[in-house]
Amino acid sequence: MNTTEIEFPKLKQGADATPCRYSLHELEKRLDESLKSFQEKSFCTSNELRKRHPRCK
């Protein structure tokens, strides 16, 4: 048994049961939002996010 099966036993049912699936319409909408934010330069790099939200020790 791998760690995914241990942590999420319902996922063992198969690929159709995965919780992170987009419909085609949802995916197109999300991609459009991402492109728009990129064009408007309203995004952060990973380093900028790490500076804003440092990991707890």
C-alpha positions in Angstrom: 0.0 0.0 0.0 1.5 3.4 -0.9 1.1 6.6 1.2 -1.7 8.0 -1.0 -3.8 4.9 -0.3 -3.1 5.2 3.4 -3.9 8.9 3.6 -6.8 9.0 1.2 -8.5 5.5 1.2 -11.3 6.7 -1.1 -8.9 7.5 -3.9 -8.1 3.8 -4.1 -11.4 3.5 -6.1 -9.7 4.7 -9.3 -8.7 7.7 -11.3 -12.3 8.8 -11.8 -12.6 9.4 -8.0 -9.8 11.9 -7.8 -11.0 15.2 -6.1 -8.9 17.6 -8.2 -10.5 17.2 -11.6 -11.6 20.2 -13.6 -14.3 20.0 -16.3 -13.3 21.4 -19.6 -15.3 24.6 -19.0 -13.7 25.1 -15.5 -10.2 24.5 -16.9 -10.7 27.0 -19.7 -12.0 29.6 -17.2 -9.1 29.0 -14.9 -6.6 29.3 -17.7 -8.2 32.5 -18.9 -8.0 34.0 -15.4 -4.3 33.0 -15.2 -3.4 34.5 -18.5 -5.2 37.7 -17.6 -3.4 38.0 -14.3 -0.1 37.4 -16.1 -0.8 40.1 -18.7 -1.7 42.5 -15.9 1.4 41.5 -14.0 -0.7 40.8 -10.9 1.1 37.8 -9.7 3.9 36.9 -7.3 7.0 34.8 -7.8 7.7 32.0 -5.4 10.4 34.0 -3.7 8.0 36.9 -3.1 5.4 34.6 -1.6 8.0 33.1 0.7 9.0 36.5 1.9 5.4 37.4 2.7 4.6 34.1 4.2 7.7 32.5 5.8 7.4 28.9 6.9 6.9 28.3 10.6 9.8 26.7 12.5 
